[in-house]
Amino acid sequence: MPWLQSRFAGVNSAVLFISLLFFGWLWGVWGLLLGAPLVAIAKVICERVDSLKPIGALLGR
């Protein structure tokens, strides 16, 4: 799943893996299911807002 999600959304694989670990620890199974889409949504928002573009670049490749 992390490889497929990172290819589709352009999210860095390491960031996606760390976020799945964090959300899995925080919310359990629901965190594992919702962690990857939340990171992808955050990346898209950061790419669109001018002041957040450096964070979007950090989340992306």
C-alpha distance matrix in Angstrom:
0.0 3.8 5.5 5.2 5.9 8.4 9.9 10.5 11.9 13.3 12.2 12.9 10.3 12.8 13.3 9.8 9.8 13.3 12.8 10.4 13.1 15.8 14.7 14.0 17.4 19.0 18.0 16.5 14.2 14.7 13.7 10.3 10.0 11.9 11.2 8.7 11.1 14.0 13.3 12.9 16.1 17.8 17.3 18.7 21.6 22.3 22.6 25.0 27.3 29.6 30.1 26.4 25.6 25.6 22.8 20.8 21.5 20.4 17.0 16.7 17.3
3.8 0.0 3.8 5.5 5.1 5.9 8.5 9.9 10.4 11.0 9.2 9.3 6.5 9.0 9.6 6.3 6.6 10.2 10.1 8.5 11.3 13.8 13.4 13.3 16.4 18.0 17.7 16.7 15.1 15.5 13.6 10.5 11.1 12.1 10.2 7.5 10.5 12.8 11.1 11.1 14.7 15.7 14.8 16.8 19.6 19.8 20.1 22.9 25.0 27.0 27.3 23.5 22.6 22.3 19.6 17.8 18.2 16.8 13.6 13.5 14.0
5.5 3.8 0.0 3.8 5.5 5.2 6.2 8.7 10.2 10.1 9.4 9.2 6.6 9.8 11.3 8.8 9.2 12.9 13.3 12.2 14.7 17.2 17.1 17.1 20.1 21.7 21.5 20.5 18.7 19.2 17.4 14.3 14.6 15.6 13.8 10.7 13.1 15.6 13.7 12.9 16.6 17.7 16.1 17.7 21.0 21.0 20.6 23.6 25.9 27.7 28.3 24.7 23.2 22.9 20.7 18.5 18.3 17.3 14.4 13.3 13.0
5.2 5.5 3.8 0.0 3.8 5.5 5.2 6.2 8.6 9.7 9.9 11.1 9.4 12.9 13.6 10.7 11.9 15.4 15.0 13.6 16.7 18.9 18.1 18.2 21.5 22.8 22.0 21.1 18.9 18.8 17.6 14.6 13.8 14.8 13.8 10.3 11.8 14.9 13.6 12.0 15.4 17.3 15.8 16.7 20.1 20.7 20.1 22.6 25.3 27.4 28.4 24.9 23.4 23.7 21.5 18.9 19.2 18.8 15.6 14.2 14.2
5.9 5.1 5.5 3.8 0.0 3.8 5.4 5.2 5.9 7.7 7.3 9.4 8.4 11.7 11.3 8.2 10.4 13.4 12.3 11.5 14.9 16.5 15.5 16.2 19.5 20.3 19.6 19.3 17.4 16.7 15.1 12.7 11.8 11.9 10.8 7.1 8.3 11.3 9.9 8.2 11.7 13.5 12.3 13.3 16.5 17.3 17.0 19.4 22.0 24.2 25.1 21.5 20.4 20.9 18.4 15.8 16.6 16.3 12.7 11.8 12.8
8.4 5.9 5.2 5.5 3.8 0.0 3.8 5.5 5.5 5.2 4.5 6.0 5.6 9.2 9.2 7.2 9.6 12.5 12.0 12.1 15.2 16.7 16.5 17.5 20.4 21.3 21.3 21.1 19.7 19.2 17.1 14.8 14.7 14.4 12.4 8.8 10.4 12.5 10.0 8.5 12.3 13.3 11.2 12.7 16.0 16.0 15.5 18.4 20.8 22.6 23.4 19.8 18.2 18.3 16.2 13.7 13.8 13.4 10.2 8.8 9.2
9.9 8.5 6.2 5.2 5.4 3.8 0.0 3.8 5.8 5.4 7.1 8.6 8.5 12.3 12.7 10.9 13.2 16.2 15.8 15.8 18.8 20.5 20.1 21.0 24.0 24.9 24.7 24.4 22.6 22.1 20.3 17.9 17.3 17.2 15.7 12.0 12.9 15.4 13.2 11.0 14.4 15.8 13.3 14.0 17.7 17.8 16.5 19.2 22.1 23.7 25.0 21.7 19.7 20.1 18.5 15.5 15.3 15.6 12.8 10.4 10.0
10.5 9.9 8.7 6.2 5.2 5.5 3.8 0.0 3.8 5.8 7.9 10.7 11.1 14.7 14.3 12.1 14.8 17.6 16.4 16.3 19.7 21.0 20.0 21.1 24.4 24.8 24.1 24.1 22.1 21.0 19.6 17.5 16.2 15.8 14.9 11.1 11.0 13.8 12.3 9.3 12.2 14.4 12.2 12.1 15.8 16.7 15.3 17.4 20.6 22.6 24.2 21.0 19.2 20.3 18.6 15.3 15.9 16.6 13.5 11.3 11.9
11.9 10.4 10.2 8.6 5.9 5.5 5.8 3.8 0.0 3.8 5.5 9.0 10.5 13.6 12.2 10.5 13.9 15.9 14.4 15.0 18.5 19.1 18.2 19.9 22.9 22.9 22.5 23.1 21.6 20.1 18.3 16.8 15.7 14.4 13.2 9.6 9.1 11.2 9.4 6.1 8.9 10.8 8.5 8.4 12.1 12.9 11.8 14.1 17.0 19.1 20.6 17.3 15.7 16.9 15.1 11.8 12.8 13.6 10.4 8.6 10.2
13.3 11.0 10.1 9.7 7.7 5.2 5.4 5.8 3.8 0.0 3.8 6.5 8.8 11.8 10.9 10.2 13.5 15.4 14.6 15.8 18.8 19.6 19.3 21.1 23.8 24.1 24.3 24.8 23.6 22.5 20.2 18.6 18.2 17.0 15.0 11.6 11.9 13.4 10.6 8.1 11.1 11.8 8.7 9.5 13.0 12.7 11.2 14.2 16.9 18.3 19.7 16.5 14.3 14.9 13.6 10.3 10.2 11.2 8.5 5.7 6.5
12.2 9.2 9.4 9.9 7.3 4.5 7.1 7.9 5.5 3.8 0.0 3.8 6.2 8.6 7.2 6.7 10.1 11.7 11.0 12.5 15.3 15.9 16.0 17.9 20.4 20.7 21.2 21.8 21.1 20.1 17.4 16.0 16.1 14.8 12.3 9.2 10.4 11.2 7.9 6.6 10.1 10.1 7.3 9.6 12.6 11.9 11.5 14.8 16.8 18.4 18.9 15.4 13.8 13.8 11.7 9.2 9.4 9.1 5.8 4.6 6.4
12.9 9.3 9.2 11.1 9.4 6.0 8.6 10.7 9.0 6.5 3.8 0.0 3.8 5.6 5.3 6.2 8.7 10.1 10.6 12.4 14.4 15.4 16.3 18.0 20.0 20.9 21.9 22.2 21.8 21.4 18.4 16.8 17.7 16.8 13.7 11.1 13.2 13.6 10.1 9.9 13.4 12.6 10.1 12.8 15.5 14.0 13.9 17.4 19.1 20.1 20.2 16.7 15.0 14.0 12.1 10.4 9.6 8.2 5.9 5.1 5.4
10.3 6.5 6.6 9.4 8.4 5.6 8.5 11.1 10.5 8.8 6.2 3.8 0.0 3.8 5.5 5.0 6.1 8.6 9.8 10.5 12.3 14.2 15.2 16.1 18.2 19.7 20.6 20.3 19.7 19.9 17.0 14.8 16.1 16.0 12.9 10.4 13.3 14.3 11.1 11.4 15.1 14.8 12.9 15.6 18.3 17.2 17.3 20.8 22.4 23.7 23.7 20.1 18.7 17.6 15.4 14.0 13.3 11.6 9.2 8.9 8.7
12.8 9.0 9.8 12.9 11.7 9.2 12.3 14.7 13.6 11.8 8.6 5.6 3.8 0.0 3.8 5.4 5.1 6.2 8.5 9.9 10.7 12.3 14.2 15.2 16.6 18.2 19.8 19.6 19.7 20.1 16.9 15.1 17.1 16.8 13.3 11.8 15.0 15.1 11.8 13.2 16.5 15.5 13.9 17.2 19.3 17.8 18.4 22.0 23.1 24.1 23.5 19.9 18.9 17.1 14.7 14.3 13.6 10.9 9.2 10.1 10.2
13.3 9.6 11.3 13.6 11.3 9.2 12.7 14.3 12.2 10.9 7.2 5.3 5.5 3.8 0.0 3.8 5.5 5.2 6.0 8.6 9.9 10.4 12.0 13.9 15.3 16.2 17.8 18.3 18.6 18.4 14.9 13.8 15.7 14.6 10.9 9.7 12.6 12.0 8.6 10.4 13.4 11.9 10.8 14.3 16.0 14.5 15.7 19.1 19.9 21.1 20.4 16.7 16.1 14.6 11.7 11.5 11.6 8.7 6.5 8.6 10.0
9.8 6.3 8.8 10.7 8.2 7.2 10.9 12.1 10.5 10.2 6.7 6.2 5.0 5.4 3.8 0.0 3.8 5.5 5.1 6.1 8.6 9.8 10.4 11.8 14.0 15.0 15.8 16.0 15.7 15.5 12.4 10.7 12.2 11.6 8.2 6.5 9.7 10.0 7.1 8.7 12.0 11.6 10.9 13.9 16.0 15.4 16.4 19.5 20.8 22.6 22.2 18.4 17.9 17.1 14.1 13.1 13.8 11.6 8.5 9.9 11.5
9.8 6.6 9.2 11.9 10.4 9.6 13.2 14.8 13.9 13.5 10.1 8.7 6.1 5.1 5.5 3.8 0.0 3.8 5.4 5.1 6.3 8.7 10.0 10.4 12.3 14.2 15.3 14.7 14.7 15.3 12.3 10.2 12.6 12.8 9.5 8.7 12.4 12.7 10.4 12.4 15.5 15.0 14.6 17.7 19.6 18.9 20.1 23.3 24.4 26.0 25.4 21.6 21.3 20.0 17.0 16.5 16.8 14.2 11.6 13.1 14.0
13.3 10.2 12.9 15.4 13.4 12.5 16.2 17.6 15.9 15.4 11.7 10.1 8.6 6.2 5.2 5.5 3.8 0.0 3.8 5.4 5.1 6.2 8.6 9.7 10.6 12.2 14.2 14.2 15.2 15.6 12.1 11.1 13.9 13.5 9.8 10.1 13.6 12.8 10.5 13.3 15.9 14.5 14.6 18.1 19.3 18.2 20.0 23.1 23.6 25.2 24.0 20.3 20.4 18.8 15.6 15.9 16.5 13.3 11.3 13.7 15.1
12.8 10.1 13.3 15.0 12.3 12.0 15.8 16.4 14.4 14.6 11.0 10.6 9.8 8.5 6.0 5.1 5.4 3.8 0.0 3.8 5.4 5.0 6.0 8.2 9.7 10.3 11.7 12.5 13.3 12.9 9.3 8.9 11.3 10.2 6.4 7.3 10.4 9.2 7.4 10.6 12.7 11.6 12.4 15.7 16.6 16.1 18.2 20.9 21.4 23.4 22.3 18.6 19.1 18.1 14.6 14.6 16.0 13.3 10.6 13.3 15.5
10.4 8.5 12.2 13.6 11.5 12.1 15.8 16.3 15.0 15.8 12.5 12.4 10.5 9.9 8.6 6.1 5.1 5.4 3.8 0.0 3.8 5.4 5.2 5.7 8.3 9.6 10.2 9.9 10.1 10.4 7.2 5.7 8.6 8.6 5.5 6.6 10.2 10.0 9.2 11.8 14.2 13.9 14.8 17.7 19.0 19.0 20.8 23.4 24.3 26.5 25.7 21.9 22.3 21.6 18.1 17.7 19.1 16.6 13.6 15.7 17.6
13.1 11.3 14.7 16.7 14.9 15.2 18.8 19.7 18.5 18.8 15.3 14.4 12.3 10.7 9.9 8.6 6.3 5.1 5.4 3.8 0.0 3.8 5.7 5.2 6.1 8.6 10.2 9.5 10.8 11.9 8.7 7.7 11.3 11.7 8.7 10.4 13.8 13.2 12.3 15.3 17.5 16.7 17.6 20.8 21.8 21.4 23.5 26.2 26.7 28.7 27.5 23.8 24.4 23.1 19.6 19.9 21.0 18.0 15.6 18.0 19.6
15.8 13.8 17.2 18.9 16.5 16.7 20.5 21.0 19.1 19.6 15.9 15.4 14.2 12.3 10.4 9.8 8.7 6.2 5.0 5.4 3.8 0.0 3.8 5.4 5.2 6.1 8.6 9.4 11.5 11.7 8.1 8.8 12.0 11.3 8.3 10.9 13.7 12.0 11.4 14.9 16.4 15.1 16.6 19.8 20.2 19.8 22.4 24.8 24.8 26.9 25.3 21.8 22.9 21.7 18.1 18.8 20.3 17.3 15.1 18.1 20.3
14.7 13.4 17.1 18.1 15.5 16.5 20.1 20.0 18.2 19.3 16.0 16.3 15.2 14.2 12.0 10.4 10.0 8.6 6.0 5.2 5.7 3.8 0.0 3.8 5.4 4.9 5.8 7.1 8.7 8.2 4.4 6.2 8.9 7.9 5.6 9.0 11.2 9.7 10.2 13.5 14.6 14.0 16.0 18.7 19.1 19.4 22.0 24.0 24.3 26.7 25.5 21.9 23.2 22.7 18.9 19.1 21.2 18.7 15.9 18.7 21.2
14.0 13.3 17.1 18.2 16.2 17.5 21.0 21.1 19.9 21.1 17.9 18.0 16.1 15.2 13.9 11.8 10.4 9.7 8.2 5.7 5.2 5.4 3.8 0.0 3.8 5.5 5.5 4.5 6.1 7.3 4.5 4.8 8.4 9.0 7.6 10.5 13.1 12.5 13.1 16.0 17.5 17.3 19.1 21.7 22.4 22.8 25.2 27.3 27.8 30.3 29.2 25.5 26.6 25.9 22.2 22.3 24.0 21.5 18.7 21.1 23.2
17.4 16.4 20.1 21.5 19.5 20.4 24.0 24.4 22.9 23.8 20.4 20.0 18.2 16.6 15.3 14.0 12.3 10.6 9.7 8.3 6.1 5.2 5.4 3.8 0.0 3.8 5.9 5.6 8.7 9.9 7.5 8.6 12.0 12.3 10.6 13.7 16.3 15.0 15.4 18.7 19.9 19.2 21.1 24.0 24.3 24.3 27.0 29.2 29.2 31.5 29.9 26.4 27.8 26.8 23.1 23.7 25.4 22.5 20.2 23.0 25.1
19.0 18.0 21.7 22.8 20.3 21.3 24.9 24.8 22.9 24.1 20.7 20.9 19.7 18.2 16.2 15.0 14.2 12.2 10.3 9.6 8.6 6.1 4.9 5.5 3.8 0.0 3.8 6.1 9.4 9.2 6.7 9.4 12.0 11.3 10.1 13.7 15.5 13.6 14.6 18.0 18.5 17.6 20.1 22.8 22.6 22.8 25.8 27.6 27.4 29.8 28.2 24.9 26.6 25.9 22.2 22.9 25.1 22.4 20.1 23.1 25.6
18.0 17.7 21.5 22.0 19.6 21.3 24.7 24.1 22.5 24.3 21.2 21.9 20.6 19.8 17.8 15.8 15.3 14.2 11.7 10.2 10.2 8.6 5.8 5.5 5.9 3.8 0.0 3.8 6.5 5.7 4.6 7.8 9.6 9.2 9.3 13.0 14.3 13.0 14.8 17.7 18.0 17.9 20.6 22.8 22.7 23.6 26.4 27.9 28.0 30.8 29.6 26.2 27.9 27.7 23.9 24.1 26.5 24.2 21.4 24.1 26.7
16.5 16.7 20.5 21.1 19.3 21.1 24.4 24.1 23.1 24.8 21.8 22.2 20.3 19.6 18.3 16.0 14.7 14.2 12.5 9.9 9.5 9.4 7.1 4.5 5.6 6.1 3.8 0.0 3.8 5.5 5.3 6.6 9.0 10.1 10.3 13.5 15.3 14.8 16.3 19.0 19.9 20.2 22.4 24.6 25.1 25.9 28.4 30.2 30.6 33.4 32.3 28.8 30.1 29.7 25.9 26.0 28.0 25.6 22.7 25.1 27.3
14.2 15.1 18.7 18.9 17.4 19.7 22.6 22.1 21.6 23.6 21.1 21.8 19.7 19.7 18.6 15.7 14.7 15.2 13.3 10.1 10.8 11.5 8.7 6.1 8.7 9.4 6.5 3.8 0.0 3.8 5.3 5.1 6.4 8.7 9.8 12.3 13.9 14.3 16.1 18.2 19.2 20.2 22.2 24.0 24.9 26.1 28.2 29.9 30.8 33.7 33.0 29.5 30.5 30.4 26.7 26.2 28.2 26.2 22.9 24.8 26.9
14.7 15.5 19.2 18.8 16.7 19.2 22.1 21.0 20.1 22.5 20.1 21.4 19.9 20.1 18.4 15.5 15.3 15.6 12.9 10.4 11.9 11.7 8.2 7.3 9.9 9.2 5.7 5.5 3.8 0.0 3.8 5.4 5.1 6.0 8.1 10.9 11.7 11.7 14.2 16.1 16.6 17.7 20.1 21.6 22.2 23.7 26.0 27.3 28.1 31.2 30.6 27.2 28.4 28.7 25.0 24.4 26.8 25.1 21.7 23.7 26.2
13.7 13.6 17.4 17.6 15.1 17.1 20.3 19.6 18.3 20.2 17.4 18.4 17.0 16.9 14.9 12.4 12.3 12.1 9.3 7.2 8.7 8.1 4.4 4.5 7.5 6.7 4.6 5.3 5.3 3.8 0.0 3.8 5.4 5.1 5.3 8.7 10.2 9.6 11.4 13.9 14.7 15.2 17.4 19.4 20.0 21.1 23.4 25.1 25.7 28.6 27.8 24.3 25.5 25.5 21.7 21.4 23.7 21.7 18.5 20.7 23.3
10.3 10.5 14.3 14.6 12.7 14.8 17.9 17.5 16.8 18.6 16.0 16.8 14.8 15.1 13.8 10.7 10.2 11.1 8.9 5.7 7.7 8.8 6.2 4.8 8.6 9.4 7.8 6.6 5.1 5.4 3.8 0.0 3.8 5.7 5.4 7.4 9.8 10.4 11.5 13.5 15.1 16.0 17.6 19.6 20.8 21.8 23.7 25.6 26.7 29.5 29.0 25.3 26.0 25.8 22.2 21.5 23.4 21.4 18.0 19.8 21.8
10.0 11.1 14.6 13.8 11.8 14.7 17.3 16.2 15.7 18.2 16.1 17.7 16.1 17.1 15.7 12.2 12.6 13.9 11.3 8.6 11.3 12.0 8.9 8.4 12.0 12.0 9.6 9.0 6.4 5.1 5.4 3.8 0.0 3.8 5.9 7.1 8.1 9.6 11.5 12.7 13.9 15.6 17.2 18.6 19.9 21.5 23.1 24.7 26.1 29.2 29.0 25.4 26.1 26.5 23.0 21.7 23.9 22.4 18.8 20.2 22.4
11.9 12.1 15.6 14.8 11.9 14.4 17.2 15.8 14.4 17.0 14.8 16.8 16.0 16.8 14.6 11.6 12.8 13.5 10.2 8.6 11.7 11.3 7.9 9.0 12.3 11.3 9.2 10.1 8.7 6.0 5.1 5.7 3.8 0.0 3.8 5.8 5.7 6.2 8.8 10.2 10.7 12.3 14.4 15.7 16.6 18.3 20.2 21.6 22.7 25.9 25.7 22.2 23.1 23.7 20.2 19.0 21.6 20.3 16.8 18.4 21.1
11.2 10.2 13.8 13.8 10.8 12.4 15.7 14.9 13.2 15.0 12.3 13.7 12.9 13.3 10.9 8.2 9.5 9.8 6.4 5.5 8.7 8.3 5.6 7.6 10.6 10.1 9.3 10.3 9.8 8.1 5.3 5.4 5.9 3.8 0.0 3.8 5.7 5.2 6.3 8.7 10.0 10.6 12.4 14.5 15.5 16.4 18.5 20.4 21.3 24.1 23.7 20.0 20.8 21.0 17.3 16.5 18.8 17.1 13.6 15.6 18.3
8.7 7.5 10.7 10.3 7.1 8.8 12.0 11.1 9.6 11.6 9.2 11.1 10.4 11.8 9.7 6.5 8.7 10.1 7.3 6.6 10.4 10.9 9.0 10.5 13.7 13.7 13.0 13.5 12.3 10.9 8.7 7.4 7.1 5.8 3.8 0.0 3.8 5.4 5.3 6.3 8.7 9.9 10.7 12.5 14.4 15.3 16.7 18.8 20.3 23.0 23.1 19.3 19.5 19.8 16.5 14.9 16.9 15.6 11.9 13.1 15.5
11.1 10.5 13.1 11.8 8.3 10.4 12.9 11.0 9.1 11.9 10.4 13.2 13.3 15.0 12.6 9.7 12.4 13.6 10.4 10.2 13.8 13.7 11.2 13.1 16.3 15.5 14.3 15.3 13.9 11.7 10.2 9.8 8.1 5.7 5.7 3.8 0.0 3.8 5.5 5.0 6.1 8.5 9.8 10.6 12.2 14.1 15.3 16.8 18.5 21.6 22.0 18.5 18.8 19.9 16.7 14.7 17.2 16.7 13.0 13.9 16.7
14.0 12.8 15.6 14.9 11.3 12.5 15.4 13.8 11.2 13.4 11.2 13.6 14.3 15.1 12.0 10.0 12.7 12.8 9.2 10.0 13.2 12.0 9.7 12.5 15.0 13.6 13.0 14.8 14.3 11.7 9.6 10.4 9.6 6.2 5.2 5.4 3.8 0.0 3.8 5.5 5.1 6.1 8.6 10.0 10.6 12.1 14.3 15.6 16.6 19.7 19.6 16.1 17.1 18.0 14.5 13.3 16.2 15.4 12.0 13.8 17.1
13.3 11.1 13.7 13.6 9.9 10.0 13.2 12.3 9.4 10.6 7.9 10.1 11.1 11.8 8.6 7.1 10.4 10.5 7.4 9.2 12.3 11.4 10.2 13.1 15.4 14.6 14.8 16.3 16.1 14.2 11.4 11.5 11.5 8.8 6.3 5.3 5.5 3.8 0.0 3.8 5.4 5.0 6.1 8.7 9.9 10.4 12.2 14.4 15.5 18.1 17.9 14.1 14.6 15.0 11.6 10.3 12.8 11.8 8.2 10.2 13.5
12.9 11.1 12.9 12.0 8.2 8.5 11.0 9.3 6.1 8.1 6.6 9.9 11.4 13.2 10.4 8.7 12.4 13.3 10.6 11.8 15.3 14.9 13.5 16.0 18.7 18.0 17.7 19.0 18.2 16.1 13.9 13.5 12.7 10.2 8.7 6.3 5.0 5.5 3.8 0.0 3.8 5.4 5.1 6.3 8.7 9.8 10.6 12.6 14.6 17.3 17.9 14.3 14.1 15.3 12.4 10.0 12.4 12.4 8.7 9.3 12.4
16.1 14.7 16.6 15.4 11.7 12.3 14.4 12.2 8.9 11.1 10.1 13.4 15.1 16.5 13.4 12.0 15.5 15.9 12.7 14.2 17.5 16.4 14.6 17.5 19.9 18.5 18.0 19.9 19.2 16.6 14.7 15.1 13.9 10.7 10.0 8.7 6.1 5.1 5.4 3.8 0.0 3.8 5.4 5.2 6.2 8.6 10.0 10.9 12.5 15.8 16.4 13.2 13.7 15.5 12.7 10.5 13.7 14.1 10.8 11.8 15.2
17.8 15.7 17.7 17.3 13.5 13.3 15.8 14.4 10.8 11.8 10.1 12.6 14.8 15.5 11.9 11.6 15.0 14.5 11.6 13.9 16.7 15.1 14.0 17.3 19.2 17.6 17.9 20.2 20.2 17.7 15.2 16.0 15.6 12.3 10.6 9.9 8.5 6.1 5.0 5.4 3.8 0.0 3.8 5.5 5.2 6.1 8.6 10.1 10.7 13.6 13.6 10.1 11.1 12.5 9.4 7.9 11.4 11.4 8.7 10.6 14.3
17.3 14.8 16.1 15.8 12.3 11.2 13.3 12.2 8.5 8.7 7.3 10.1 12.9 13.9 10.8 10.9 14.6 14.6 12.4 14.8 17.6 16.6 16.0 19.1 21.1 20.1 20.6 22.4 22.2 20.1 17.4 17.6 17.2 14.4 12.4 10.7 9.8 8.6 6.1 5.1 5.4 3.8 0.0 3.8 5.5 5.1 6.1 8.7 10.2 12.5 13.0 9.4 9.1 10.4 7.8 5.2 8.3 8.9 6.1 7.1 10.8
18.7 16.8 17.7 16.7 13.3 12.7 14.0 12.1 8.4 9.5 9.6 12.8 15.6 17.2 14.3 13.9 17.7 18.1 15.7 17.7 20.8 19.8 18.7 21.7 24.0 22.8 22.8 24.6 24.0 21.6 19.4 19.6 18.6 15.7 14.5 12.5 10.6 10.0 8.7 6.3 5.2 5.5 3.8 0.0 3.8 5.5 5.1 6.4 8.9 11.7 13.2 10.3 9.7 12.2 10.4 7.3 10.3 12.0 9.6 9.5 12.8
21.6 19.6 21.0 20.1 16.5 16.0 17.7 15.8 12.1 13.0 12.6 15.5 18.3 19.3 16.0 16.0 19.6 19.3 16.6 19.0 21.8 20.2 19.1 22.4 24.3 22.6 22.7 25.1 24.9 22.2 20.0 20.8 19.9 16.6 15.5 14.4 12.2 10.6 9.9 8.7 6.2 5.2 5.5 3.8 0.0 3.8 5.4 5.3 6.3 9.7 10.7 8.1 8.9 11.7 9.9 7.9 11.4 12.9 11.1 11.9 15.5
22.3 19.8 21.0 20.7 17.3 16.0 17.8 16.7 12.9 12.7 11.9 14.0 17.2 17.8 14.5 15.4 18.9 18.2 16.1 19.0 21.4 19.8 19.4 22.8 24.3 22.8 23.6 25.9 26.1 23.7 21.1 21.8 21.5 18.3 16.4 15.3 14.1 12.1 10.4 9.8 8.6 6.1 5.1 5.5 3.8 0.0 3.8 5.5 5.5 7.7 8.1 4.9 5.4 7.9 6.3 4.7 8.3 9.8 8.8 10.0 13.5
22.6 20.1 20.6 20.1 17.0 15.5 16.5 15.3 11.8 11.2 11.5 13.9 17.3 18.4 15.7 16.4 20.1 20.0 18.2 20.8 23.5 22.4 22.0 25.2 27.0 25.8 26.4 28.4 28.2 26.0 23.4 23.7 23.1 20.2 18.5 16.7 15.3 14.3 12.2 10.6 10.0 8.6 6.1 5.1 5.4 3.8 0.0 3.8 5.8 7.3 9.2 6.8 5.1 8.3 8.0 5.0 7.5 10.2 9.5 9.2 12.1
25.0 22.9 23.6 22.6 19.4 18.4 19.2 17.4 14.1 14.2 14.8 17.4 20.8 22.0 19.1 19.5 23.3 23.1 20.9 23.4 26.2 24.8 24.0 27.3 29.2 27.6 27.9 30.2 29.9 27.3 25.1 25.6 24.7 21.6 20.4 18.8 16.8 15.6 14.4 12.6 10.9 10.1 8.7 6.4 5.3 5.5 3.8 0.0 3.8 6.3 9.0 7.9 7.2 10.9 10.9 8.6 11.1 13.9 13.1 12.9 15.7
27.3 25.0 25.9 25.3 22.0 20.8 22.1 20.6 17.0 16.9 16.8 19.1 22.4 23.1 19.9 20.8 24.4 23.6 21.4 24.3 26.7 24.8 24.3 27.8 29.2 27.4 28.0 30.6 30.8 28.1 25.7 26.7 26.1 22.7 21.3 20.3 18.5 16.6 15.5 14.6 12.5 10.7 10.2 8.9 6.3 5.5 5.8 3.8 0.0 3.8 5.7 5.4 6.4 9.9 10.1 9.1 11.8 14.1 13.9 14.5 17.6
29.6 27.0 27.7 27.4 24.2 22.6 23.7 22.6 19.1 18.3 18.4 20.1 23.7 24.1 21.1 22.6 26.0 25.2 23.4 26.5 28.7 26.9 26.7 30.3 31.5 29.8 30.8 33.4 33.7 31.2 28.6 29.5 29.2 25.9 24.1 23.0 21.6 19.7 18.1 17.3 15.8 13.6 12.5 11.7 9.7 7.7 7.3 6.3 3.8 0.0 3.8 5.5 5.4 8.7 10.2 9.8 11.5 14.0 14.9 15.2 17.8
30.1 27.3 28.3 28.4 25.1 23.4 25.0 24.2 20.6 19.7 18.9 20.2 23.7 23.5 20.4 22.2 25.4 24.0 22.3 25.7 27.5 25.3 25.5 29.2 29.9 28.2 29.6 32.3 33.0 30.6 27.8 29.0 29.0 25.7 23.7 23.1 22.0 19.6 17.9 17.9 16.4 13.6 13.0 13.2 10.7 8.1 9.2 9.0 5.7 3.8 0.0 3.8 5.8 7.6 8.8 9.9 11.7 13.3 14.6 15.8 18.4
26.4 23.5 24.7 24.9 21.5 19.8 21.7 21.0 17.3 16.5 15.4 16.7 20.1 19.9 16.7 18.4 21.6 20.3 18.6 21.9 23.8 21.8 21.9 25.5 26.4 24.9 26.2 28.8 29.5 27.2 24.3 25.3 25.4 22.2 20.0 19.3 18.5 16.1 14.1 14.3 13.2 10.1 9.4 10.3 8.1 4.9 6.8 7.9 5.4 5.5 3.8 0.0 3.8 5.6 5.5 6.5 8.9 10.1 10.9 12.5 15.5
25.6 22.6 23.2 23.4 20.4 18.2 19.7 19.2 15.7 14.3 13.8 15.0 18.7 18.9 16.1 17.9 21.3 20.4 19.1 22.3 24.4 22.9 23.2 26.6 27.8 26.6 27.9 30.1 30.5 28.4 25.5 26.0 26.1 23.1 20.8 19.5 18.8 17.1 14.6 14.1 13.7 11.1 9.1 9.7 8.9 5.4 5.1 7.2 6.4 5.4 5.8 3.8 0.0 3.8 5.4 4.9 6.1 8.6 9.8 10.3 12.8
25.6 22.3 22.9 23.7 20.9 18.3 20.1 20.3 16.9 14.9 13.8 14.0 17.6 17.1 14.6 17.1 20.0 18.8 18.1 21.6 23.1 21.7 22.7 25.9 26.8 25.9 27.7 29.7 30.4 28.7 25.5 25.8 26.5 23.7 21.0 19.8 19.9 18.0 15.0 15.3 15.5 12.5 10.4 12.2 11.7 7.9 8.3 10.9 9.9 8.7 7.6 5.6 3.8 0.0 3.8 5.4 5.0 6.3 8.8 9.8 11.9
22.8 19.6 20.7 21.5 18.4 16.2 18.5 18.6 15.1 13.6 11.7 12.1 15.4 14.7 11.7 14.1 17.0 15.6 14.6 18.1 19.6 18.1 18.9 22.2 23.1 22.2 23.9 25.9 26.7 25.0 21.7 22.2 23.0 20.2 17.3 16.5 16.7 14.5 11.6 12.4 12.7 9.4 7.8 10.4 9.9 6.3 8.0 10.9 10.1 10.2 8.8 5.5 5.4 3.8 0.0 3.8 5.3 4.9 6.3 8.6 11.4
20.8 17.8 18.5 18.9 15.8 13.7 15.5 15.3 11.8 10.3 9.2 10.4 14.0 14.3 11.5 13.1 16.5 15.9 14.6 17.7 19.9 18.8 19.1 22.3 23.7 22.9 24.1 26.0 26.2 24.4 21.4 21.5 21.7 19.0 16.5 14.9 14.7 13.3 10.3 10.0 10.5 7.9 5.2 7.3 7.9 4.7 5.0 8.6 9.1 9.8 9.9 6.5 4.9 5.4 3.8 0.0 3.8 5.3 5.1 6.1 9.3
21.5 18.2 18.3 19.2 16.6 13.8 15.3 15.9 12.8 10.2 9.4 9.6 13.3 13.6 11.6 13.8 16.8 16.5 16.0 19.1 21.0 20.3 21.2 24.0 25.4 25.1 26.5 28.0 28.2 26.8 23.7 23.4 23.9 21.6 18.8 16.9 17.2 16.2 12.8 12.4 13.7 11.4 8.3 10.3 11.4 8.3 7.5 11.1 11.8 11.5 11.7 8.9 6.1 5.0 5.3 3.8 0.0 3.8 5.4 5.0 6.9
20.4 16.8 17.3 18.8 16.3 13.4 15.6 16.6 13.6 11.2 9.1 8.2 11.6 10.9 8.7 11.6 14.2 13.3 13.3 16.6 18.0 17.3 18.7 21.5 22.5 22.4 24.2 25.6 26.2 25.1 21.7 21.4 22.4 20.3 17.1 15.6 16.7 15.4 11.8 12.4 14.1 11.4 8.9 12.0 12.9 9.8 10.2 13.9 14.1 14.0 13.3 10.1 8.6 6.3 4.9 5.3 3.8 0.0 3.8 5.5 7.4
17.0 13.6 14.4 15.6 12.7 10.2 12.8 13.5 10.4 8.5 5.8 5.9 9.2 9.2 6.5 8.5 11.6 11.3 10.6 13.6 15.6 15.1 15.9 18.7 20.2 20.1 21.4 22.7 22.9 21.7 18.5 18.0 18.8 16.8 13.6 11.9 13.0 12.0 8.2 8.7 10.8 8.7 6.1 9.6 11.1 8.8 9.5 13.1 13.9 14.9 14.6 10.9 9.8 8.8 6.3 5.1 5.4 3.8 0.0 3.8 6.9
16.7 13.5 13.3 14.2 11.8 8.8 10.4 11.3 8.6 5.7 4.6 5.1 8.9 10.1 8.6 9.9 13.1 13.7 13.3 15.7 18.0 18.1 18.7 21.1 23.0 23.1 24.1 25.1 24.8 23.7 20.7 19.8 20.2 18.4 15.6 13.1 13.9 13.8 10.2 9.3 11.8 10.6 7.1 9.5 11.9 10.0 9.2 12.9 14.5 15.2 15.8 12.5 10.3 9.8 8.6 6.1 5.0 5.5 3.8 0.0 3.8
17.3 14.0 13.0 14.2 12.8 9.2 10.0 11.9 10.2 6.5 6.4 5.4 8.7 10.2 10.0 11.5 14.0 15.1 15.5 17.6 19.6 20.3 21.2 23.2 25.1 25.6 26.7 27.3 26.9 26.2 23.3 21.8 22.4 21.1 18.3 15.5 16.7 17.1 13.5 12.4 15.2 14.3 10.8 12.8 15.5 13.5 12.1 15.7 17.6 17.8 18.4 15.5 12.8 11.9 11.4 9.3 6.9 7.4 6.9 3.8 0.0
